[in-house]
């Protein structure tokens, strides 16, 4: 149960106890709490806590602080195995989600959101590390695509239940938060005791590392974090504030996203294998720049709700292509660097997240269109960076500029 087992021996286990199965169960577990929280948040803070744009920006800034401090995972895994830390983090996320409706004020929501965010971000950091350690490079894009599809399926079930039961049974926010958070916590507890502790073939470096040759990966992570904040914080908020979406209507839109992702994610994983990280990321960032510019057009030109909903779905699908950034790093990384670099990358990804939501919340009050114009500009910067990825990235060939770098002394 808690006895370490070399990864090479895991194939002798029943299929339901193997590492890849655990990755799929984890992919199923996290979205239950997180996406139930996300589906209800915008309506909850507007209807119950009386938030405006500045308040929601502040809440998301606080939510991202643990992401900025994700580098602390490096210190924690000195004492706690990554796999155990993932389960503890999932339980924290579940418990905090269950208690959300008990704190219907700005101060209370800041507190419980910070607690849930610690669980979410530490889980995501360790989960990415385990995925890249446990999955072989030749199969990683396809399996990552299936993991995205599994998360989408779990979220689709959550959203579907909310759509079908919210009005029919006159559910309260507290009931849904408690149910979703409780299920996540219980599944995490099951994973902790049902699966062996798997030892990866390469021991992980348990100290802070920053390597010059990973600079492009760091830069892409920084831009991805800044750009993602605008989508996460303001795209759903726009649907409620501008178009008056109710809980079941916004959740229906989320559900459409999830059904499409369930079908598309495995194909996206295959596309990364077929076309490579360079072409995939170029396509993603070009699409995101167009989508964000069109979001701005909704405010500048008065475009309608159908276009807004369509853009929201396209936006969500394009973000699934971010798995190409994971496999790019897997190809260029020293195997011992995966865990510490996952933590460093998560911190870099959240640098902008600490201040951007609050600042953009203030800008939102003045000009929502300007917020999305800024996001389009960020997508264009990411596009420029993606052009530096080589066709076949590997250690020593991290960027197209690597061939011009001086060779190390023998």
C-alpha positions as CSV (number, residue, x, y, z in Angstrom):
1,X,0.0,0.0,0.0
2,X,2.5,2.7,1.2
3,X,5.6,0.5,0.4
4,X,7.6,2.0,-2.5
5,X,7.6,0.1,-5.7
6,X,10.0,0.7,-8.7
7,X,8.1,1.9,-11.7
8,X,9.6,-0.9,-13.8
9,X,7.8,-3.5,-11.7
10,X,4.4,-1.8,-11.9
11,X,3.4,-3.7,-15.0
12,X,3.0,-6.8,-12.8
13,X,0.2,-5.2,-10.9
14,X,-3.5,-5.5,-11.8
15,X,-4.4,-2.8,-14.3
16,X,-6.5,-0.8,-11.8
17,X,-3.4,-0.3,-9.5
18,X,-0.9,0.8,-12.1
19,X,0.7,4.3,-12.4
20,X,-1.2,5.3,-15.5
21,X,-4.5,4.3,-13.9
22,X,-3.7,6.5,-10.9
23,X,-3.0,9.4,-13.3
24,X,-6.5,8.8,-14.8
25,X,-8.2,8.6,-11.4
26,X,-6.4,11.8,-10.3
27,X,-7.5,13.5,-13.6
28,X,-11.0,12.4,-12.7
29,X,-10.9,13.6,-9.1
30,X,-9.6,17.2,-9.2
31,X,-12.2,18.6,-11.7
32,X,-15.1,17.5,-9.5
33,X,-14.4,20.1,-6.8
34,X,-12.6,22.7,-8.9
35,X,-15.1,22.9,-11.7
36,X,-18.1,22.8,-9.5
37,X,-16.6,25.8,-7.7
38,X,-15.8,27.5,-11.0
39,X,-19.3,26.9,-12.4
40,X,-21.0,28.5,-9.4
41,X,-18.4,31.2,-8.5
42,X,-19.5,34.0,-10.7
43,X,-23.1,33.8,-9.8
44,X,-22.4,33.2,-6.1
45,X,-20.2,36.2,-5.7
46,X,-22.6,38.5,-7.6
47,X,-25.8,37.2,-6.1
48,X,-24.7,36.4,-2.5
49,X,-21.5,38.4,-1.9
50,X,-22.4,41.4,-4.1
51,X,-19.0,41.5,-5.9
52,X,-18.1,44.0,-8.6
53,X,-15.2,43.7,-11.1
54,X,-12.6,45.0,-8.6
55,X,-13.7,42.4,-6.0
56,X,-13.5,39.4,-8.4
57,X,-10.1,40.6,-9.5
58,X,-8.9,40.7,-5.9
59,X,-10.3,37.3,-5.2
60,X,-8.4,35.8,-8.2
61,X,-5.2,37.5,-7.2
62,X,-5.4,35.9,-3.8
63,X,-6.3,32.6,-5.4
64,X,-3.1,32.7,-7.5
65,X,-0.7,33.5,-4.6
66,X,-0.2,29.8,-3.8
67,X,0.6,29.3,-7.5
68,X,3.3,31.9,-7.2
69,X,4.6,30.1,-4.2
70,X,4.5,26.7,-5.9
71,X,8.3,26.6,-5.8
72,X,7.8,25.7,-2.1
73,X,6.9,22.2,-3.3
74,X,10.7,21.6,-3.7
75,X,11.1,22.0,0.1
76,X,8.0,19.8,0.8
77,X,9.1,16.8,-1.3
78,X,12.3,16.6,0.8
79,X,10.0,15.2,3.5
80,X,6.9,14.0,1.7
81,X,6.8,11.8,-1.4
82,X,5.3,13.6,-4.5
83,X,2.5,11.0,-4.8
84,X,1.5,11.5,-1.2
85,X,1.6,15.3,-1.5
86,X,-0.7,15.1,-4.5
87,X,-3.3,13.2,-2.5
88,X,-3.0,15.5,0.5
89,X,-3.4,18.5,-1.8
90,X,-6.5,17.1,-3.4
91,X,-8.0,16.6,0.0
92,X,-7.3,20.2,0.9
93,X,-9.0,21.3,-2.3
94,X,-12.0,19.1,-1.6
95,X,-12.5,20.3,2.0
96,X,-12.1,24.0,1.1
97,X,-14.6,23.7,-1.7
98,X,-17.1,22.0,0.6
99,X,-16.9,25.0,3.0
100,X,-17.1,27.8,0.4
101,X,-20.7,28.8,0.9
102,X,-20.1,29.2,4.7
103,X,-18.1,32.4,4.0
104,X,-20.4,34.7,1.9
105,X,-18.3,37.8,2.3
106,X,-15.2,39.3,0.7
107,X,-13.0,38.5,3.7
108,X,-14.4,35.0,4.2
109,X,-14.1,34.1,0.5
110,X,-10.6,35.4,0.4
111,X,-9.7,33.0,3.3
112,X,-11.4,29.8,2.0
113,X,-10.2,30.5,-1.6
114,X,-6.6,30.8,-0.4
115,X,-6.9,27.4,1.4
116,X,-8.4,25.7,-1.6
117,X,-5.8,27.3,-3.9
118,X,-3.0,25.8,-1.9
119,X,-4.4,22.4,-2.5
120,X,-5.1,23.0,-6.2
121,X,-1.7,24.5,-7.1
122,X,0.4,22.1,-5.1
123,X,-1.6,19.2,-6.7
124,X,-1.2,20.6,-10.2
125,X,2.6,21.1,-9.7
126,X,3.1,17.6,-8.5
127,X,0.7,16.1,-11.0
128,X,2.6,17.6,-13.9
129,X,5.8,16.2,-12.5
130,X,4.4,12.7,-12.0
131,X,3.0,12.7,-15.5
132,X,6.3,13.6,-17.1
133,X,8.2,11.1,-15.0
134,X,5.8,8.2,-15.4
135,X,4.9,8.5,-19.1
136,X,7.4,7.5,-21.9
137,X,8.2,10.3,-24.3
138,X,6.9,8.5,-27.3
139,X,3.4,8.0,-25.7
140,X,3.2,11.2,-23.6
141,X,1.3,13.4,-26.0
142,X,-1.4,10.8,-26.7
143,X,-1.8,9.9,-23.0
144,X,-1.8,13.5,-21.9
145,X,-4.6,14.1,-24.5
146,X,-6.6,11.2,-22.9
147,X,-6.0,12.6,-19.5
148,X,-7.4,15.9,-20.6
149,X,-10.4,14.0,-22.0
150,X,-10.9,12.2,-18.7
151,X,-10.9,15.5,-16.8
152,X,-13.3,16.9,-19.3
153,X,-15.6,13.9,-18.9
154,X,-15.6,14.3,-15.1
155,X,-16.4,18.0,-15.4
156,X,-19.1,17.3,-17.9
157,X,-20.8,15.0,-15.4
158,X,-20.6,17.8,-12.7
159,X,-21.9,20.4,-15.1
160,X,-24.6,18.1,-16.4
161,X,-25.8,17.4,-12.8
162,X,-25.9,21.1,-12.0
163,X,-27.9,21.9,-15.2
164,X,-30.4,19.1,-14.6
165,X,-30.9,19.6,-10.9
166,X,-30.3,23.2,-10.0
167,X,-33.7,24.5,-10.9
168,X,-35.6,21.3,-10.6
169,X,-34.6,20.6,-7.0
170,X,-34.0,24.3,-6.1
171,X,-30.5,23.5,-5.0
172,X,-28.5,25.9,-2.8
173,X,-24.9,26.9,-3.3
174,X,-24.0,25.1,-0.1
175,X,-25.4,21.7,-1.1
176,X,-23.5,21.7,-4.4
177,X,-20.2,23.0,-2.9
178,X,-20.5,20.4,-0.1
179,X,-21.2,17.5,-2.5
180,X,-18.5,18.3,-5.0
181,X,-15.8,19.0,-2.4
182,X,-16.7,15.9,-0.4
183,X,-16.5,13.6,-3.3
184,X,-13.0,14.9,-4.3
185,X,-11.7,14.5,-0.7
186,X,-13.0,10.9,-0.4
187,X,-11.6,9.9,-3.8
188,X,-8.2,11.4,-2.9
189,X,-8.3,9.4,0.4
190,X,-9.0,6.3,-1.6
191,X,-6.0,6.9,-4.0
192,X,-3.7,7.4,-1.0
193,X,-4.3,3.9,0.3
194,X,-5.4,1.9,-2.8
195,X,-2.2,2.4,-4.9
196,X,1.4,1.6,-4.1
197,X,4.0,4.3,-3.9
198,X,5.7,4.3,-7.3
199,X,9.5,5.1,-7.5
200,X,10.5,6.8,-10.7
201,X,13.7,5.4,-12.3
202,X,15.5,8.8,-12.0
203,X,15.7,10.3,-8.5
204,X,14.5,13.9,-8.5
205,X,16.7,16.9,-7.6
206,X,15.3,18.3,-4.4
207,X,16.6,21.9,-4.7
208,X,15.8,25.0,-6.6
209,X,17.3,25.0,-10.1
210,X,17.2,27.5,-12.9
211,X,18.9,26.4,-16.0
212,X,19.8,28.9,-18.8
213,X,18.9,26.3,-21.5
214,X,15.3,26.2,-20.3
215,X,14.8,29.9,-20.8
216,X,12.3,29.6,-23.6
217,X,10.2,27.2,-21.6
218,X,10.2,29.7,-18.7
219,X,9.2,32.6,-21.0
220,X,6.3,30.6,-22.5
221,X,5.1,29.6,-19.1
222,X,5.2,33.3,-17.9
223,X,3.1,34.4,-20.9
224,X,0.7,31.5,-20.6
225,X,0.0,32.4,-17.0
226,X,-0.6,36.0,-17.7
227,X,-2.9,35.2,-20.7
228,X,-4.8,32.5,-18.8
229,X,-5.7,34.9,-16.0
230,X,-7.7,37.1,-18.4
231,X,-9.7,34.1,-19.7
232,X,-10.3,32.5,-16.2
233,X,-11.2,35.7,-14.4
234,X,-13.1,37.7,-17.0
235,X,-14.5,35.5,-19.8
236,X,-17.1,33.8,-17.5
237,X,-17.6,37.0,-15.6
238,X,-18.5,38.8,-18.9
239,X,-21.2,36.2,-19.6
240,X,-22.9,36.9,-16.3
241,X,-22.3,40.7,-16.1
242,X,-23.0,41.7,-19.7
243,X,-25.4,39.0,-20.9
244,X,-27.1,38.1,-17.6
245,X,-26.4,34.3,-17.7
246,X,-27.9,32.4,-14.8
247,X,-26.2,29.4,-13.1
248,X,-27.8,26.7,-15.3
249,X,-27.2,28.8,-18.5
250,X,-23.5,29.4,-17.7
251,X,-23.0,25.8,-16.7
252,X,-24.7,24.7,-20.0
253,X,-22.0,26.6,-21.8
254,X,-19.3,24.9,-19.7
255,X,-20.9,21.6,-20.6
256,X,-20.7,22.3,-24.3
257,X,-17.0,23.0,-23.8
258,X,-16.5,19.8,-22.0
259,X,-18.3,17.6,-24.5
260,X,-16.2,19.1,-27.3
261,X,-13.0,18.6,-25.3
262,X,-13.8,15.0,-24.5
263,X,-13.8,14.3,-28.3
264,X,-11.1,16.7,-29.2
265,X,-8.4,16.2,-26.5
266,X,-7.2,12.8,-27.7
267,X,-7.0,14.1,-31.2
268,X,-5.1,17.1,-30.0
269,X,-2.6,14.8,-28.3
270,X,-2.2,12.9,-31.5
271,X,-1.8,16.2,-33.4
272,X,1.1,17.1,-31.1
273,X,2.8,13.8,-31.9
274,X,2.2,14.3,-35.6
275,X,3.0,18.0,-36.1
276,X,5.3,18.6,-33.2
277,X,5.2,21.2,-30.4
278,X,6.4,24.1,-32.6
279,X,3.5,23.9,-35.1
280,X,0.9,23.1,-32.5
281,X,1.8,26.1,-30.3
282,X,2.0,28.4,-33.3
283,X,-1.6,27.3,-34.2
284,X,-2.8,27.7,-30.6
285,X,-1.4,31.2,-30.0
286,X,-2.6,32.5,-33.4
287,X,-6.1,31.3,-32.6
288,X,-6.0,32.8,-29.1
289,X,-5.0,36.2,-30.5
290,X,-7.9,36.2,-32.9
291,X,-10.4,35.1,-30.1
292,X,-9.3,37.7,-27.6
293,X,-9.5,40.4,-30.2
294,X,-13.0,39.3,-31.0
295,X,-13.9,39.4,-27.3
296,X,-12.9,43.1,-27.4
297,X,-15.1,43.6,-30.4
298,X,-18.1,42.4,-28.3
299,X,-17.7,45.6,-26.3
300,X,-16.5,47.9,-29.0
301,X,-19.0,46.9,-31.7
302,X,-21.9,45.5,-29.7
303,X,-21.6,42.0,-31.0
304,X,-24.2,39.6,-29.5
305,X,-24.4,36.7,-27.1
306,X,-24.2,34.0,-29.7
307,X,-20.8,35.1,-30.8
308,X,-19.6,35.5,-27.2
309,X,-20.6,32.0,-26.4
310,X,-19.0,30.6,-29.6
311,X,-15.7,32.4,-28.8
312,X,-15.8,31.0,-25.3
313,X,-16.0,27.5,-26.6
314,X,-13.2,28.0,-29.2
315,X,-11.1,29.7,-26.5
316,X,-11.5,26.6,-24.2
317,X,-10.6,24.1,-26.9
318,X,-7.4,26.1,-27.9
319,X,-6.2,26.1,-24.3
320,X,-6.2,22.3,-24.4
321,X,-3.3,22.5,-26.8
322,X,-1.2,23.6,-23.8
323,X,-0.2,20.0,-23.4
324,X,2.3,20.7,-26.1
325,X,4.2,22.9,-23.7
326,X,4.5,19.9,-21.3
327,X,5.9,17.6,-23.9
328,X,8.3,20.3,-25.2
329,X,9.8,20.4,-21.7
330,X,9.8,16.6,-21.4
331,X,11.9,16.4,-24.5
332,X,14.5,19.0,-23.5
333,X,14.8,18.3,-19.8
334,X,17.3,16.3,-17.8
335,X,15.1,13.6,-16.2
336,X,16.3,14.5,-12.7
337,X,15.1,18.1,-13.3
338,X,11.4,17.4,-13.9
339,X,10.1,17.8,-10.3
340,X,12.0,21.0,-9.3
341,X,11.4,22.6,-12.8
342,X,7.7,21.8,-12.6
343,X,7.6,23.8,-9.3
344,X,9.7,26.6,-10.7
345,X,7.6,26.7,-13.9
346,X,4.4,26.9,-11.8
347,X,5.8,29.9,-9.9
348,X,6.9,31.6,-13.1
349,X,3.5,30.8,-14.6
350,X,1.9,32.7,-11.7
351,X,4.1,35.7,-11.4
352,X,1.6,37.8,-13.4
353,X,-1.3,36.1,-11.7
354,X,-0.4,37.7,-8.4
355,X,-1.0,41.3,-9.6
356,X,-2.7,41.0,-13.0
357,X,-6.3,40.1,-11.9
358,X,-6.5,43.0,-9.4
359,X,-5.1,45.5,-11.8
360,X,-7.2,44.3,-14.7
361,X,-10.2,44.3,-12.4
362,X,-9.8,48.1,-12.0
363,X,-9.3,48.4,-15.8
364,X,-12.4,46.3,-16.4
365,X,-14.5,48.9,-14.6
366,X,-13.3,51.5,-17.1
367,X,-13.0,49.5,-20.3
368,X,-13.7,45.7,-20.5
369,X,-12.6,45.8,-24.2
370,X,-9.2,47.0,-23.3
371,X,-8.7,44.0,-21.0
372,X,-9.2,41.6,-23.9
373,X,-7.1,43.7,-26.2
374,X,-4.2,43.3,-23.8
375,X,-4.8,39.5,-23.8
376,X,-4.6,39.5,-27.6
377,X,-1.3,41.3,-27.4
378,X,0.0,38.7,-24.9
379,X,-1.1,35.9,-27.3
380,X,1.0,37.6,-30.1
381,X,4.1,37.7,-27.8
382,X,3.6,34.0,-27.1
383,X,3.3,33.4,-30.9
384,X,6.7,35.1,-31.4
385,X,8.3,33.0,-28.7
386,X,6.8,29.7,-30.2
387,X,8.6,30.5,-33.4
388,X,11.9,29.8,-31.5
389,X,11.0,26.2,-30.8
390,X,12.9,23.8,-33.0
391,X,11.1,21.2,-35.1
392,X,12.7,18.4,-33.1
393,X,13.5,19.7,-29.6
394,X,15.8,17.8,-27.4
395,X,18.5,18.4,-24.8
396,X,21.1,20.6,-26.5
397,X,18.6,21.7,-29.1
398,X,16.1,23.6,-26.9
399,X,15.6,26.6,-29.3
400,X,16.5,27.4,-32.9
401,X,19.2,29.7,-31.4
402,X,20.9,26.7,-29.7
403,X,23.2,26.1,-32.7
404,X,24.6,29.6,-32.3
405,X,25.4,29.1,-28.6
406,X,29.0,28.3,-27.7
407,X,29.6,24.5,-27.2
408,X,30.6,23.5,-23.7
409,X,34.2,22.5,-23.1
410,X,34.9,18.7,-23.3
